[in-house]
């Protein structure tokens, strides 16, 4: 089973084009061309499960289409996508922001899925989806240390009730380093697929490990890599897993 985790930054890209004519101008530009390159990259990897963080589900940047739906249609995946902001929040009422979310895509049919929302933070979404063989939780944690700790406590409770193989993946934003996750890993029994702590951010010259694929002990890592592609400010994580 190949799992791909990728924070695609809404397909907005990086570099001078992203920051011209003003810093972060790329968030207000159309992202179709860069997303087409991301799609071909994913096609060539042929993952069984894709966790996409920072997906545009229908703003003007993508001609009012949904990136997750487009990818699923082109590559024949089942998918779930949702806004990362809680219902009724200011972000959900603002143009562009209301279309910003996360998505999970599976080659197998998704049998069950739920959307959970943390009690703290701006980005609150947890996507839970299961094929019957494995359950995946996809997250994008808060930039604020205290909120991250509250979110990890709530995530722990979600993980503990799941039976069978589980993967918890996403952009954890552990700006203070992976020591932030020590208690969470100890409590859940999950293991970091990136056991060497290789960095994935920023993609042009990675120095920080912000993106994680964590797995239960009934799964074994056969291979792990971080391709050096620069379609986003994050590099993707690719992990091949098998049941023990």
C-alpha positions, 0 to 999 in steps of 0.5 A, spaced: 500 500 500 503 506 497 501 512 501 502 519 499 501 525 503 502 532 500 501 539 502 499 542 495 498 549 497 492 550 493 496 549 487 499 556 488 506 554 486 512 557 489 518 562 487 518 568 484 511 567 480 508 566 487 511 572 490 510 577 484 508 583 483 507 583 491 509 577 496 504 571 496 500 574 490 500 567 488 494 565 492 490 570 488 492 567 481 489 561 477 493 555 479 491 550 473 497 549 470 501 548 476 495 543 479 496 539 472 503 538 474 501 535 481 496 531 477 501 528 473 506 527 478 501 523 482 499 519 476 506 517 475 507 515 483 500 511 482 499 511 490 493 507 493 491 513 498 493 520 497 492 525 503 492 532 500 493 538 505 491 545 502 486 543 497 482 548 493 474 546 492 472 551 488 474 558 488 476 562 482 483 560 482 481 553 479 475 556 475 470 554 480 472 546 480 474 542 486 481 540 485 480 533 489 474 531 485 478 533 478 484 529 481 479 523 483 476 523 476 482 524 472 486 518 476 480 514 478 480 515 485 474 515 490 475 521 495 472 525 500 473 533 501 471 538 506 473 545 508 478 546 514 474 551 518 469 550 522 461 551 520 459 558 521 466 561 522 468 567 519 473 564 514 467 559 512 463 566 510 469 569 506 470 568 498 476 564 497 477 562 504 471 558 504 473 553 499 480 551 502 480 544 505 483 538 505 482 531 502 483 524 502 483 519 495 483 512 495 483 507 489 479 502 493 472 504 495 471 508 501 466 505 506 465 510 511 467 517 512 466 522 518 468 529 518 471 531 525 472 538 528 477 540 533 475 545 539 481 550 538 484 553 533 483 556 526 484 550 522 480 544 525 478 539 520 480 532 521 478 527 515 476 520 517 475 515 512 476 507 512 476 502 506 475 496 511 482 494 511 485 501 513 482 507 517 486 514 515 485 520 519 488 527 515 489 533 519 492 540 518 494 542 525 494 549 528 500 554 528 499 556 535 503 551 540 498 551 545 492 550 540 496 544 537 497 541 544 489 541 545 488 538 538 493 532 539 489 531 545 483 530 541 486 526 536 489 521 541 482 520 543 479 519 536 485 514 534 484 510 541 477 508 539 479 505 532 480 498 531 485 495 526 490 498 522 490 506 522 494 511 519 494 519 521 497 523 517 498 531 515 501 537 516 502 537 524 506 544 524 510 542 529 514 548 529 518 547 536 520 540 533 518 533 533 519 533 541 512 536 540 509 529 538 513 525 543 507 524 548 502 523 543 506 517 540 507 514 546 500 514 548 497 512 541 503 507 540 503 510 533 510 510 529 513 515 525 514 512 518 520 517 517 524 514 522 530 518 520 527 525 521 528 527 514 525 534 513 520 536 508 519 544 508 521 548 505 521 544 498 527 548 495 531 547 501 528 542 506 530 544 514 524 542 518 519 536 519 512 539 519 509 533 515 508 526 518 505 519 516 504 516 523 502 508 523 499 503 527 504 497 529 500 492 525 503 496 519 510 495 517 514 500 512 517 497 506 520 504 503 519 511 505 522 517 500 521 525 500 521 526 492 525 533 491 519 536 487 517 543 487 510 544 486 509 547 493 512 550 499 512 543 502 515 536 499 511 530 498 512 524 503 511 517 499 510 511 504 510 504 502 506 500 507 504 492 508 501 489 514 505 485 519 
